[in-house]
Amino acid sequence: MAKKQETEVAVETPVMEVPPVVNQPKRKEPTTKVTEDGWEIKDRRYVLSNNKTPLSYSMRTKELYYYDEEKGYEREIQYTENQNTPFVEEFKGQVRPGRIVFRDGVMFVPKEKVNLQKFLSIYHPQAGKTWYEVKPVQKATTELETLNLEVDAMIAARELDIDMIEAIMRVEVGSAVSKMTSKELKRDVLVLAKQRPVLFLELCADENIHLRNIGIKAVERNVIHLSDDQRTFTWASTKRKLMNVPYNEHPYSALAAWFKTDEGMSVLQSIEKQLK
């Protein structure tokens, strides 16, 4: 009996295709362009100071002067649409005056308008006063400083005695202080410290504020009398003159300064006894 012939079938192994390596171009990091004088070319945003947001605010753009330290004298400046310099003495040809207007308290200036940016940041006499450039790092620093001031002011407000609180709040609300309770005063002084920390800390550091408050209270309670022309303080009971207010001085500031003199100190002690 004949044997079957066995046939072998060759099985081809599939070849894996390797995709070609494509060299990806390296991503270029954005570089900062700086002019010869060190000015960084970038878009800039300016805002009015004190959080002002009028619908529109126009500024003067001519008949202004900038003190040039290198040249040692003031140079007239003007913003124009067609000149590459703000200095009038360097203008060439006809001048096309430019307008600068803030909308809702903000002005965006693209990087192409270097002349306008420099006019707003460097040359204009109100730069940094009426408006300022918004800088992210500077803004963060300013916010941190503001928060620290608020914390310092509120801690100081919490530790004040009631007489000093009354003296500070009298600056803000005047004679209405006399009708406020101690709780109202403590609440309002904390609000003042949080909302206006710089003013509050300045008032705390004013060594005369407590003395002025004593003088005002003494007049309100008819211990001493201030003449109608605001020029003379007298004892209310005897009409005896205590002091004359120097010309051009606030009466209570003058009285506070007088309380520090030898004669004034004895009067102050007597007033404090009568106010208790």
C-alpha positions as protocol buffer text, in pm:
chain_id: "A"
residue {
  index: 1
  type: MET
  ca { x: 0 y: 0 z: 0 }
}
residue {
  index: 2
  type: ALA
  ca { x: 153 y: 329 z: -103 }
}
residue {
  index: 3
  type: LYS
  ca { x: 225 y: 595 z: 168 }
}
residue {
  index: 4
  type: LYS
  ca { x: 83 y: 943 z: 138 }
}
residue {
  index: 5
  type: GLN
  ca { x: 342 y: 1199 z: 71 }
}
residue {
  index: 6
  type: GLU
  ca { x: 344 y: 1470 z: 337 }
}
residue {
  index: 7
  type: THR
  ca { x: 384 y: 1817 z: 207 }
}
residue {
  index: 8
  type: GLU
  ca { x: 517 y: 2098 z: 420 }
}
residue {
  index: 9
  type: VAL
  ca { x: 361 y: 2439 z: 380 }
}
residue {
  index: 10
  type: ALA
  ca { x: 594 y: 2724 z: 458 }
}
residue {
  index: 11
  type: VAL
  ca { x: 436 y: 2993 z: 678 }
}
residue {
  index: 12
  type: GLU
  ca { x: 575 y: 3340 z: 622 }
}
residue {
  index: 13
  type: THR
  ca { x: 637 y: 3548 z: 933 }
}
residue {
  index: 14
  type: PRO
  ca { x: 481 y: 3895 z: 895 }
}
residue {
  index: 15
  type: VAL
  ca { x: 729 y: 4177 z: 888 }
}
residue {
  index: 16
  type: MET
  ca { x: 643 y: 4472 z: 1114 }
}
residue {
  index: 17
  type: GLU
  ca { x: 682 y: 4802 z: 939 }
}
residue {
  index: 18
  type: VAL
  ca { x: 861 y: 5062 z: 1150 }
}
residue {
  index: 19
  type: PRO
  ca { x: 733 y: 5413 z: 1085 }
}
residue {
  index: 20
  type: PRO
  ca { x: 1003 y: 5649 z: 974 }
}
residue {
  index: 21
  type: VAL
  ca { x: 1142 y: 5879 z: 1239 }
}
residue {
  index: 22
  type: VAL
  ca { x: 1037 y: 6233 z: 1175 }
}
residue {
  index: 23
  type: ASN
  ca { x: 1246 y: 6501 z: 1340 }
}
residue {
  index: 24
  type: GLN
  ca { x: 1003 y: 6745 z: 1496 }
}
residue {
  index: 25
  type: PRO
  ca { x: 1120 y: 7103 z: 1484 }
}
residue {
  index: 26
  type: LYS
  ca { x: 1214 y: 7231 z: 1826 }
}
residue {
  index: 27
  type: ARG
  ca { x: 963 y: 7471 z: 1973 }
}
residue {
  index: 28
  type: LYS
  ca { x: 1109 y: 7814 z: 2000 }
}
residue {
  index: 29
  type: GLU
  ca { x: 1055 y: 7979 z: 2331 }
}
residue {
  index: 30
  type: PRO
  ca { x: 923 y: 8331 z: 2296 }
}
residue {
  index: 31
  type: THR
  ca { x: 1202 y: 8580 z: 2333 }
}
residue {
  index: 32
  type: THR
  ca { x: 1164 y: 8923 z: 2481 }
}
residue {
  index: 33
  type: LYS
  ca { x: 1260 y: 9201 z: 2244 }
}
residue {
  index: 34
  type: VAL
  ca { x: 1433 y: 9497 z: 2400 }
}
residue {
  index: 35
  type: THR
  ca { x: 1528 y: 9821 z: 2231 }
}
residue {
  index: 36
  type: GLU
  ca { x: 1872 y: 9977 z: 2254 }
}
residue {
  index: 37
  type: ASP
  ca { x: 1766 y: 10193 z: 2547 }
}
residue {
  index: 38
  type: GLY
  ca { x: 1638 y: 9889 z: 2741 }
}
residue {
  index: 39
  type: TRP
  ca { x: 1269 y: 9933 z: 2663 }
}
residue {
  index: 40
  type: GLU
  ca { x: 1086 y: 9598 z: 2650 }
}
residue {
  index: 41
  type: ILE
  ca { x: 865 y: 9556 z: 2343 }
}
residue {
  index: 42
  type: LYS
  ca { x: 530 y: 9424 z: 2463 }
}
residue {
  index: 43
  type: ASP
  ca { x: 162 y: 9512 z: 2493 }
}
residue {
  index: 44
  type: ARG
  ca { x: 86 y: 9726 z: 2796 }
}
residue {
  index: 45
  type: ARG
  ca { x: -225 y: 9815 z: 2991 }
}
residue {
  index: 46
  type: TYR
  ca { x: -274 y: 10132 z: 3194 }
}
residue {
  index: 47
  type: VAL
  ca { x: -541 y: 10211 z: 3454 }
}
residue {
  index: 48
  type: LEU
  ca { x: -642 y: 10525 z: 3638 }
}
residue {
  index: 49
  type: SER
  ca { x: -534 y: 10550 z: 4000 }
}
residue {
  index: 50
  type: ASN
  ca { x: -767 y: 10516 z: 4301 }
}
residue {
  index: 51
  type: ASN
  ca { x: -987 y: 10269 z: 4108 }
}
residue {
  index: 52
  type: LYS
  ca { x: -1146 y: 10550 z: 3908 }
}
residue {
  index: 53
  type: THR
  ca { x: -1359 y: 10428 z: 3616 }
}
residue {
  index: 54
  type: PRO
  ca { x: -1514 y: 10725 z: 3433 }
}
residue {
  index: 55
  type: LEU
  ca { x: -1671 y: 10658 z: 3094 }
}
residue {
  index: 56
  type: SER
  ca { x: -1389 y: 10854 z: 2937 }
}
residue {
  index: 57
  type: TYR
  ca { x: -1088 y: 11044 z: 3067 }
}
residue {
  index: 58
  type: SER
  ca { x: -873 y: 11261 z: 2840 }
}
residue {
  index: 59
  type: MET
  ca { x: -531 y: 11386 z: 2937 }
}
residue {
  index: 60
  type: ARG
  ca { x: -317 y: 11674 z: 2826 }
}
residue {
  index: 61
  type: THR
  ca { x: -80 y: 11577 z: 2550 }
}
residue {
  index: 62
  type: LYS
  ca { x: 105 y: 11902 z: 2475 }
}
residue {
  index: 63
  type: GLU
  ca { x: 265 y: 12202 z: 2646 }
}
residue {
  index: 64
  type: LEU
  ca { x: 418 y: 11961 z: 2896 }
}
residue {
  index: 65
  type: TYR
  ca { x: 775 y: 11940 z: 3019 }
}
residue {
  index: 66
  type: TYR
  ca { x: 1009 y: 11657 z: 3115 }
}
residue {
  index: 67
  type: TYR
  ca { x: 1332 y: 11709 z: 3306 }
}
residue {
  index: 68
  type: ASP
  ca { x: 1611 y: 11536 z: 3115 }
}
residue {
  index: 69
  type: GLU
  ca { x: 1881 y: 11446 z: 3366 }
}
residue {
  index: 70
  type: GLU
  ca { x: 2139 y: 11373 z: 3095 }
}
residue {
  index: 71
  type: LYS
  ca { x: 2093 y: 11713 z: 2931 }
}
residue {
  index: 72
  type: GLY
  ca { x: 2031 y: 11893 z: 3258 }
}
residue {
  index: 73
  type: TYR
  ca { x: 1723 y: 12094 z: 3160 }
}
residue {
  index: 74
  type: GLU
  ca { x: 1349 y: 12066 z: 3103 }
}
residue {
  index: 75
  type: ARG
  ca { x: 1241 y: 11965 z: 2754 }
}
residue {
  index: 76
  type: GLU
  ca { x: 900 y: 12030 z: 2603 }
}
residue {
  index: 77
  type: ILE
  ca { x: 711 y: 11713 z: 2517 }
}
residue {
  index: 78
  type: GLN
  ca { x: 400 y: 11633 z: 2313 }
}
residue {
  index: 79
  type: TYR
  ca { x: 227 y: 11315 z: 2203 }
}
residue {
  index: 80
  type: THR
  ca { x: 178 y: 11289 z: 1828 }
}
residue {
  index: 81
  type: GLU
  ca { x: 56 y: 11029 z: 1581 }
}
residue {
  index: 82
  type: ASN
  ca { x: 341 y: 11067 z: 1332 }
}
residue {
  index: 83
  type: GLN
  ca { x: 659 y: 11143 z: 1528 }
}
residue {
  index: 84
  type: ASN
  ca { x: 897 y: 10885 z: 1675 }
}
residue {
  index: 85
  type: THR
  ca { x: 989 y: 11101 z: 1972 }
}
residue {
  index: 86
  type: PRO
  ca { x: 794 y: 11295 z: 2235 }
}
residue {
  index: 87
  type: PHE
  ca { x: 1049 y: 11578 z: 2239 }
}
residue {
  index: 88
  type: VAL
  ca { x: 927 y: 11881 z: 2047 }
}
residue {
  index: 89
  type: GLU
  ca { x: 1281 y: 11994 z: 1962 }
}
residue {
  index: 90
  type: GLU
  ca { x: 1334 y: 11666 z: 1771 }
}
residue {
  index: 91
  type: PHE
  ca { x: 1015 y: 11683 z: 1560 }
}
residue {
  index: 92
  type: LYS
  ca { x: 1059 y: 11667 z: 1183 }
}
residue {
  index: 93
  type: GLY
  ca { x: 807 y: 11793 z: 931 }
}
residue {
  index: 94
  type: GLN
  ca { x: 440 y: 11840 z: 999 }
}
residue {
  index: 95
  type: VAL
  ca { x: 302 y: 11733 z: 1337 }
}
residue {
  index: 96
  type: ARG
  ca { x: -21 y: 11538 z: 1375 }
}
residue {
  index: 97
  type: PRO
  ca { x: -133 y: 11579 z: 1740 }
}
residue {
  index: 98
  type: GLY
  ca { x: -253 y: 11263 z: 1914 }
}
residue {
  index: 99
  type: ARG
  ca { x: -526 y: 11212 z: 2172 }
}
residue {
  index: 100
  type: ILE
  ca { x: -498 y: 10990 z: 2478 }
}
residue {
  index: 101
  type: VAL
  ca { x: -828 y: 10873 z: 2624 }
}
residue {
  index: 102
  type: PHE
  ca { x: -898 y: 10618 z: 2898 }
}
residue {
  index: 103
  type: ARG
  ca { x: -1225 y: 10427 z: 2858 }
}
residue {
  index: 104
  type: ASP
  ca { x: -1385 y: 10305 z: 3181 }
}
residue {
  index: 105
  type: GLY
  ca { x: -1057 y: 10384 z: 3355 }
}
residue {
  index: 106
  type: VAL
  ca { x: -847 y: 10156 z: 3131 }
}
residue {
  index: 107
  type: MET
  ca { x: -626 y: 10205 z: 2826 }
}
residue {
  index: 108
  type: PHE
  ca { x: -465 y: 9924 z: 2624 }
}
residue {
  index: 109
  type: VAL
  ca { x: -158 y: 10018 z: 2422 }
}
residue {
  index: 110
  type: PRO
  ca { x: -24 y: 9758 z: 2173 }
}
residue {
  index: 111
  type: LYS
  ca { x: 347 y: 9687 z: 2146 }
}
residue {
  index: 112
  type: GLU
  ca { x: 366 y: 9867 z: 1812 }
}
residue {
  index: 113
  type: LYS
  ca { x: 302 y: 10204 z: 1980 }
}
residue {
  index: 114
  type: VAL
  ca { x: 627 y: 10235 z: 2170 }
}
residue {
  index: 115
  type: ASN
  ca { x: 616 y: 10615 z: 2155 }
}
residue {
  index: 116
  type: LEU
  ca { x: 278 y: 10624 z: 2328 }
}
residue {
  index: 117
  type: GLN
  ca { x: 386 y: 10367 z: 2589 }
}
residue {
  index: 118
  type: LYS
  ca { x: 694 y: 10570 z: 2680 }
}
residue {
  index: 119
  type: PHE
  ca { x: 485 y: 10886 z: 2693 }
}
residue {
  index: 120
  type: LEU
  ca { x: 250 y: 10718 z: 2944 }
}
residue {
  index: 121
  type: SER
  ca { x: 517 y: 10537 z: 3147 }
}
residue {
  index: 122
  type: ILE
  ca { x: 810 y: 10778 z: 3154 }
}
residue {
  index: 123
  type: TYR
  ca { x: 768 y: 11127 z: 3017 }
}
residue {
  index: 124
  type: HIS
  ca { x: 424 y: 11255 z: 3115 }
}
residue {
  index: 125
  type: PRO
  ca { x: 439 y: 11443 z: 3451 }
}
residue {
  index: 126
  type: GLN
  ca { x: 130 y: 11253 z: 3577 }
}
residue {
  index: 127
  type: ALA
  ca { x: 276 y: 10907 z: 3503 }
}
residue {
  index: 128
  type: GLY
  ca { x: 249 y: 10692 z: 3815 }
}
residue {
  index: 129
  type: LYS
  ca { x: 21 y: 10947 z: 3980 }
}
residue {
  index: 130
  type: THR
  ca { x: -301 y: 10987 z: 3782 }
}
residue {
  index: 131
  type: TRP
  ca { x: -252 y: 10647 z: 3614 }
}
residue {
  index: 132
  type: TYR
  ca { x: -8 y: 10358 z: 3624 }
}
residue {
  index: 133
  type: GLU
  ca { x: 91 y: 10057 z: 3416 }
}
residue {
  index: 134
  type: VAL
  ca { x: -53 y: 9724 z: 3529 }
}
residue {
  index: 135
  type: LYS
  ca { x: 232 y: 9481 z: 3593 }
}
residue {
  index: 136
  type: PRO
  ca { x: 138 y: 9128 z: 3711 }
}
residue {
  index: 137
  type: VAL
  ca { x: 429 y: 9090 z: 3954 }
}
residue {
  index: 138
  type: GLN
  ca { x: 394 y: 9445 z: 4079 }
}
residue {
  index: 139
  type: LYS
  ca { x: 19 y: 9399 z: 4116 }
}
residue {
  index: 140
  type: ALA
  ca { x: 70 y: 9086 z: 4328 }
}
residue {
  index: 141
  type: THR
  ca { x: 323 y: 9268 z: 4543 }
}
residue {
  index: 142
  type: THR
  ca { x: 88 y: 9563 z: 4587 }
}
residue {
  index: 143
  type: GLU
  ca { x: -200 y: 9336 z: 4685 }
}
residue {
  index: 144
  type: LEU
  ca { x: 21 y: 9160 z: 4941 }
}
residue {
  index: 145
  type: GLU
  ca { x: 132 y: 9492 z: 5087 }
}
residue {
  index: 146
  type: THR
  ca { x: -231 y: 9606 z: 5105 }
}
residue {
  index: 147
  type: LEU
  ca { x: -337 y: 9287 z: 5283 }
}
residue {
  index: 148
  type: ASN
  ca { x: -50 y: 9323 z: 5531 }
}
residue {
  index: 149
  type: LEU
  ca { x: -151 y: 9683 z: 5598 }
}
residue {
  index: 150
  type: GLU
  ca { x: -510 y: 9574 z: 5659 }
}
residue {
  index: 151
  type: VAL
  ca { x: -397 y: 9307 z: 5904 }
}
residue {
  index: 152
  type: ASP
  ca { x: -166 y: 9549 z: 6088 }
}
residue {
  index: 153
  type: ALA
  ca { x: -436 y: 9816 z: 6103 }
}
residue {
  index: 154
  type: MET
  ca { x: -706 y: 9579 z: 6231 }
}
residue {
  index: 155
  type: ILE
  ca { x: -477 y: 9435 z: 6498 }
}
residue {
  index: 156
  type: ALA
  ca { x: -392 y: 9790 z: 6610 }
}
residue {
  index: 157
  type: ALA
  ca { x: -762 y: 9885 z: 6608 }
}
residue {
  index: 158
  type: ARG
  ca { x: -854 y: 9587 z: 6826 }
}
residue {
  index: 159
  type: GLU
  ca { x: -593 y: 9682 z: 7087 }
}
residue {
  index: 160
  type: LEU
  ca { x: -686 y: 10053 z: 7117 }
}
residue {
  index: 161
  type: ASP
  ca { x: -850 y: 10185 z: 7432 }
}
residue {
  index: 162
  type: ILE
  ca { x: -1190 y: 10349 z: 7400 }
}
residue {
  index: 163
  type: ASP
  ca { x: -1055 y: 10705 z: 7440 }
}
residue {
  index: 164
  type: MET
  ca { x: -818 y: 10663 z: 7145 }
}
residue {
  index: 165
  type: ILE
  ca { x: -1090 y: 10498 z: 6939 }
}
residue {
  index: 166
  type: GLU
  ca { x: -1315 y: 10795 z: 7008 }
}
residue {
  index: 167
  type: ALA
  ca { x: -1038 y: 11036 z: 6910 }
}
residue {
  index: 168
  type: ILE
  ca { x: -978 y: 10857 z: 6578 }
}
residue {
  index: 169
  type: MET
  ca { x: -1345 y: 10821 z: 6492 }
}
residue {
  index: 170
  type: ARG
  ca { x: -1406 y: 11187 z: 6570 }
}
residue {
  index: 171
  type: VAL
  ca { x: -1180 y: 11268 z: 6274 }
}
residue {
  index: 172
  type: GLU
  ca { x: -1411 y: 11060 z: 6054 }
}
residue {
  index: 173
  type: VAL
  ca { x: -1761 y: 11136 z: 6183 }
}
residue {
  index: 174
  type: GLY
  ca { x: -1717 y: 11455 z: 6385 }
}
residue {
  index: 175
  type: SER
  ca { x: -1944 y: 11535 z: 6679 }
}
residue {
  index: 176
  type: ALA
  ca { x: -2167 y: 11232 z: 6604 }
}
residue {
  index: 177
  type: VAL
  ca { x: -1909 y: 11032 z: 6802 }
}
residue {
  index: 178
  type: SER
  ca { x: -2061 y: 11168 z: 7124 }
}
residue {
  index: 179
  type: LYS
  ca { x: -2386 y: 10983 z: 7054 }
}
residue {
  index: 180
  type: MET
  ca { x: -2227 y: 10647 z: 6967 }
}
residue {
  index: 181
  type: THR
  ca { x: -2199 y: 10356 z: 7209 }
}
residue {
  index: 182
  type: SER
  ca { x: -1865 y: 10190 z: 7282 }
}
residue {
  index: 183
  type: LYS
  ca { x: -1968 y: 9886 z: 7076 }
}
residue {
  index: 184
  type: GLU
  ca { x: -2053 y: 10107 z: 6780 }
}
residue {
  index: 185
  type: LEU
  ca { x: -1720 y: 10284 z: 6810 }
}
residue {
  index: 186
  type: LYS
  ca { x: -1526 y: 9957 z: 6826 }
}
residue {
  index: 187
  type: ARG
  ca { x: -1712 y: 9822 z: 6525 }
}
residue {
  index: 188
  type: ASP
  ca { x: -1665 y: 10137 z: 6318 }
}
residue {
  index: 189
  type: VAL
  ca { x: -1296 y: 10169 z: 6398 }
}
residue {
  index: 190
  type: LEU
  ca { x: -1240 y: 9811 z: 6276 }
}
residue {
  index: 191
  type: VAL
  ca { x: -1426 y: 9895 z: 5956 }
}
residue {
  index: 192
  type: LEU
  ca { x: -1212 y: 10206 z: 5912 }
}
residue {
  index: 193
  type: ALA
  ca { x: -893 y: 10005 z: 5970 }
}
residue {
  index: 194
  type: LYS
  ca { x: -995 y: 9750 z: 5707 }
}
residue {
  index: 195
  type: GLN
  ca { x: -1118 y: 9992 z: 5442 }
}
residue {
  index: 196
  type: ARG
  ca { x: -858 y: 10268 z: 5489 }
}
residue {
  index: 197
  type: PRO
  ca { x: -559 y: 10110 z: 5666 }
}
residue {
  index: 198
  type: VAL
  ca { x: -308 y: 10378 z: 5565 }
}
residue {
  index: 199
  type: LEU
  ca { x: -522 y: 10661 z: 5702 }
}
residue {
  index: 200
  type: PHE
  ca { x: -599 y: 10465 z: 6019 }
}
residue {
  index: 201
  type: LEU
  ca { x: -231 y: 10391 z: 6092 }
}
residue {
  index: 202
  type: GLU
  ca { x: -142 y: 10756 z: 6027 }
}
residue {
  index: 203
  type: LEU
  ca { x: -408 y: 10865 z: 6277 }
}
residue {
  index: 204
  type: CYS
  ca { x: -275 y: 10617 z: 6532 }
}
residue {
  index: 205
  type: ALA
  ca { x: 73 y: 10764 z: 6491 }
}
residue {
  index: 206
  type: ASP
  ca { x: -51 y: 11122 z: 6532 }
}
residue {
  index: 207
  type: GLU
  ca { x: 52 y: 11214 z: 6884 }
}
residue {
  index: 208
  type: ASN
  ca { x: -182 y: 11514 z: 6892 }
}
residue {
  index: 209
  type: ILE
  ca { x: -503 y: 11336 z: 6798 }
}
residue {
  index: 210
  type: HIS
  ca { x: -586 y: 11241 z: 7158 }
}
residue {
  index: 211
  type: LEU
  ca { x: -523 y: 11596 z: 7279 }
}
residue {
  index: 212
  type: ARG
  ca { x: -743 y: 11741 z: 7002 }
}
residue {
  index: 213
  type: ASN
  ca { x: -1020 y: 11504 z: 7107 }
}
residue {
  index: 214
  type: ILE
  ca { x: -998 y: 11623 z: 7468 }
}
residue {
  index: 215
  type: GLY
  ca { x: -1023 y: 11983 z: 7349 }
}
residue {
  index: 216
  type: ILE
  ca { x: -1330 y: 11908 z: 7135 }
}
residue {
  index: 217
  type: LYS
  ca { x: -1500 y: 11719 z: 7418 }
}
residue {
  index: 218
  type: ALA
  ca { x: -1425 y: 12004 z: 7659 }
}
residue {
  index: 219
  type: VAL
  ca { x: -1596 y: 12251 z: 7425 }
}
residue {
  index: 220
  type: GLU
  ca { x: -1893 y: 12017 z: 7366 }
}
residue {
  index: 221
  type: ARG
  ca { x: -1944 y: 11977 z: 7742 }
}
residue {
  index: 222
  type: ASN
  ca { x: -1901 y: 12348 z: 7806 }
}
residue {
  index: 223
  type: VAL
  ca { x: -1585 y: 12311 z: 8012 }
}
residue {
  index: 224
  type: ILE
  ca { x: -1402 y: 12555 z: 7787 }
}
residue {
  index: 225
  type: HIS
  ca { x: -1535 y: 12790 z: 7521 }
}
residue {
  index: 226
  type: LEU
  ca { x: -1417 y: 12864 z: 7165 }
}
residue {
  index: 227
  type: SER
  ca { x: -1508 y: 13210 z: 7038 }
}
residue {
  index: 228
  type: ASP
  ca { x: -1730 y: 13249 z: 6734 }
}
residue {
  index: 229
  type: ASP
  ca { x: -1438 y: 13369 z: 6524 }
}
residue {
  index: 230
  type: GLN
  ca { x: -1245 y: 13050 z: 6621 }
}
residue {
  index: 231
  type: ARG
  ca { x: -954 y: 13260 z: 6752 }
}
residue {
  index: 232
  type: THR
  ca { x: -975 y: 13238 z: 7134 }
}
residue {
  index: 233
  type: PHE
  ca { x: -1022 y: 12967 z: 7397 }
}
residue {
  index: 234
  type: THR
  ca { x: -1156 y: 13066 z: 7742 }
}
residue {
  index: 235
  type: TRP
  ca { x: -1284 y: 12891 z: 8054 }
}
residue {
  index: 236
  type: ALA
  ca { x: -1660 y: 12855 z: 8009 }
}
residue {
  index: 237
  type: SER
  ca { x: -1735 y: 12928 z: 8374 }
}
residue {
  index: 238
  type: THR
  ca { x: -1514 y: 13234 z: 8432 }
}
residue {
  index: 239
  type: LYS
  ca { x: -1458 y: 13358 z: 8074 }
}
residue {
  index: 240
  type: ARG
  ca { x: -1085 y: 13380 z: 8157 }
}
residue {
  index: 241
  type: LYS
  ca { x: -874 y: 13354 z: 7844 }
}
residue {
  index: 242
  type: LEU
  ca { x: -667 y: 13041 z: 7804 }
}
residue {
  index: 243
  type: MET
  ca { x: -496 y: 13100 z: 7470 }
}
residue {
  index: 244
  type: ASN
  ca { x: -516 y: 13275 z: 7134 }
}
residue {
  index: 245
  type: VAL
  ca { x: -516 y: 13064 z: 6819 }
}
residue {
  index: 246
  type: PRO
  ca { x: -228 y: 13161 z: 6589 }
}
residue {
  index: 247
  type: TYR
  ca { x: -326 y: 13293 z: 6249 }
}
residue {
  index: 248
  type: ASN
  ca { x: -388 y: 13028 z: 5981 }
}
residue {
  index: 249
  type: GLU
  ca { x: -391 y: 12738 z: 6230 }
}
residue {
  index: 250
  type: HIS
  ca { x: -677 y: 12502 z: 6306 }
}
residue {
  index: 251
  type: PRO
  ca { x: -808 y: 12591 z: 6654 }
}
residue {
  index: 252
  type: TYR
  ca { x: -802 y: 12238 z: 6795 }
}
residue {
  index: 253
  type: SER
  ca { x: -460 y: 12160 z: 6649 }
}
residue {
  index: 254
  type: ALA
  ca { x: -329 y: 12480 z: 6810 }
}
residue {
  index: 255
  type: LEU
  ca { x: -495 y: 12385 z: 7139 }
}
residue {
  index: 256
  type: ALA
  ca { x: -338 y: 12037 z: 7128 }
}
residue {
  index: 257
  type: ALA
  ca { x: 6 y: 12193 z: 7080 }
}
residue {
  index: 258
  type: TRP
  ca { x: -60 y: 12439 z: 7364 }
}
residue {
  index: 259
  type: PHE
  ca { x: -155 y: 12152 z: 7598 }
}
residue {
  index: 260
  type: LYS
  ca { x: 211 y: 12040 z: 7573 }
}
residue {
  index: 261
  type: THR
  ca { x: 343 y: 12366 z: 7718 }
}
residue {
  index: 262
  type: ASP
  ca { x: 398 y: 12414 z: 8092 }
}
residue {
  index: 263
  type: GLU
  ca { x: 89 y: 12634 z: 8125 }
}
residue {
  index: 264
  type: GLY
  ca { x: -117 y: 12412 z: 7899 }
}
residue {
  index: 265
  type: MET
  ca { x: -35 y: 12091 z: 8090 }
}
residue {
  index: 266
  type: SER
  ca { x: -190 y: 12223 z: 8410 }
}
residue {
  index: 267
  type: VAL
  ca { x: -502 y: 12329 z: 8219 }
}
residue {
  index: 268
  type: LEU
  ca { x: -517 y: 11987 z: 8053 }
}
residue {
  index: 269
  type: GLN
  ca { x: -509 y: 11812 z: 8389 }
}
residue {
  index: 270
  type: SER
  ca { x: -796 y: 12028 z: 8512 }
}
residue {
  index: 271
  type: ILE
  ca { x: -1000 y: 11962 z: 8198 }
}
residue {
  index: 272
  type: GLU
  ca { x: -948 y: 11586 z: 8219 }
}
residue {
  index: 273
  type: LYS
  ca { x: -1076 y: 11585 z: 8579 }
}
residue {
  index: 274
  type: GLN
  ca { x: -1390 y: 11773 z: 8479 }
}
residue {
  index: 275
  type: LEU
  ca { x: -1456 y: 11539 z: 8185 }
}
residue {
  index: 276
  type: LYS
  ca { x: -1456 y: 11226 z: 8402 }
}
